[in-house]
Amino acid sequence: MESQLLNNVLAIVAMFLLVAVTGGVGYLTLSDWRDRRRQEKENLELRRSSPKRK
């Protein structure tokens, strides 16, 4: 009986950790994508606003 309870607790902890790690990876991926997009927009605006050199 104790062994089954321990297995259930470990399974629940493992599922929680799996969800937490997956959510963390998703968050980091999304924030990296947003940062790259923002940086590309800023670079494009800088290129448009800077005077052309000969």
Backbone bond lengths (Angstrom), bond angles and torsions (degrees), N, CA, C in turn:
res aa  C-N    CA-C-N  psi(-1)  N-CA   C-N-CA  omega(-1)  CA-C   N-CA-C  phi
1 M - - - 1.454 - - 1.529 110.99 -
2 E 1.341 117.40 -46.04 1.458 120.12 179.40 1.526 111.31 -63.78
3 S 1.322 116.02 -37.25 1.457 120.80 -179.84 1.527 110.24 -63.49
4 Q 1.312 117.09 -40.48 1.465 121.01 -179.99 1.534 109.98 -67.26
5 L 1.331 117.25 -39.97 1.460 120.96 178.02 1.532 110.53 -64.09
6 L 1.313 115.86 -43.21 1.465 119.98 178.40 1.520 110.89 -62.01
7 N 1.333 116.51 -42.31 1.470 120.55 178.26 1.528 110.80 -62.16
8 N 1.321 117.36 -40.78 1.466 120.69 -179.99 1.532 110.63 -65.75
9 V 1.328 116.75 -43.20 1.461 120.20 179.04 1.530 110.31 -63.57
10 L 1.316 117.09 -44.09 1.473 120.16 179.13 1.524 111.57 -63.88
11 A 1.326 116.95 -37.86 1.468 120.44 178.40 1.529 110.39 -65.46
12 I 1.318 117.11 -41.21 1.465 120.44 179.32 1.527 110.22 -65.86
13 V 1.328 117.05 -43.18 1.470 120.88 178.45 1.528 110.17 -63.04
14 A 1.318 117.11 -41.42 1.466 120.74 179.37 1.528 110.81 -63.81
15 M 1.311 117.78 -41.00 1.474 121.12 178.79 1.530 110.29 -65.18
16 F 1.337 116.08 -42.63 1.458 119.62 178.76 1.532 110.49 -61.22
17 L 1.322 116.98 -45.69 1.466 120.44 179.63 1.526 111.42 -63.84
18 L 1.318 116.98 -38.26 1.458 121.08 178.18 1.525 110.79 -62.28
19 V 1.329 116.52 -44.25 1.468 120.49 178.72 1.529 110.04 -66.12
20 A 1.329 117.48 -41.76 1.463 121.05 -178.89 1.528 111.07 -63.96
21 V 1.315 117.71 -45.33 1.468 120.93 -179.42 1.526 110.52 -66.80
22 T 1.331 116.93 -41.88 1.461 120.22 178.53 1.524 111.06 -62.86
23 G 1.323 116.89 -42.26 1.462 120.64 177.16 1.520 111.65 -63.99
24 G 1.323 117.20 -39.72 1.458 120.80 178.59 1.516 112.20 -64.28
25 V 1.311 116.65 -43.10 1.470 120.43 178.12 1.525 110.11 -64.53
26 G 1.320 116.72 -41.07 1.463 120.27 177.33 1.521 111.93 -62.40
27 Y 1.319 116.64 -42.54 1.469 120.86 178.91 1.520 110.97 -63.46
28 L 1.327 117.49 -45.98 1.465 120.55 -179.83 1.524 111.60 -64.00
29 T 1.327 117.16 -38.55 1.461 121.08 178.09 1.521 110.68 -64.50
30 L 1.323 116.53 -44.82 1.462 120.61 -179.89 1.522 111.20 -64.91
31 S 1.317 117.76 -43.94 1.464 120.03 -178.60 1.535 111.06 -67.53
32 D 1.330 117.68 -35.97 1.464 120.54 176.60 1.525 110.50 -65.23
33 W 1.328 116.78 -41.18 1.465 121.42 179.28 1.529 110.34 -63.38
34 R 1.341 116.56 -43.76 1.469 119.96 179.38 1.525 111.04 -65.04
35 D 1.339 117.66 -40.48 1.465 120.86 178.97 1.520 111.62 -63.77
36 R 1.332 116.81 -42.90 1.469 119.66 179.16 1.522 110.61 -64.71
37 R 1.332 117.01 -40.17 1.462 120.80 179.55 1.525 110.88 -64.24
38 R 1.339 117.28 -43.56 1.456 121.95 178.62 1.526 110.68 -63.36
39 Q 1.330 115.85 -42.49 1.459 119.89 -179.60 1.530 111.20 -65.49
40 E 1.326 117.40 -38.75 1.467 120.15 177.97 1.526 110.62 -64.71
41 K 1.336 117.24 -39.75 1.465 120.08 177.75 1.518 111.15 -63.79
42 E 1.340 117.00 -43.17 1.463 120.28 178.81 1.522 111.28 -62.98
43 N 1.321 117.36 -41.93 1.466 120.53 178.91 1.523 111.07 -64.36
44 L 1.320 117.10 -39.04 1.452 120.84 178.85 1.526 110.61 -65.20
45 E 1.345 116.94 -42.22 1.460 120.21 178.33 1.530 111.13 -65.41
46 L 1.331 117.19 -38.19 1.459 119.93 178.29 1.519 110.97 -64.21
47 R 1.328 116.61 -40.73 1.468 119.62 179.57 1.516 110.86 -66.33
48 R 1.334 117.11 -36.68 1.464 120.24 -179.87 1.531 111.28 -69.75
49 S 1.325 117.36 -38.97 1.464 120.62 -173.72 1.533 112.89 -83.96
50 S 1.327 118.23 -20.41 1.458 118.27 -178.37 1.522 110.08 -77.47
51 P 1.343 116.02 142.56 1.478 119.47 179.80 1.537 110.01 -67.45
52 K 1.305 114.17 146.69 1.463 118.18 -179.55 1.525 109.50 -78.21
53 R 1.309 115.60 136.82 1.461 121.38 179.72 1.513 109.75 -101.57
54 K 1.321 113.72 148.94 1.464 117.54 178.74 1.505 110.81 -102.46
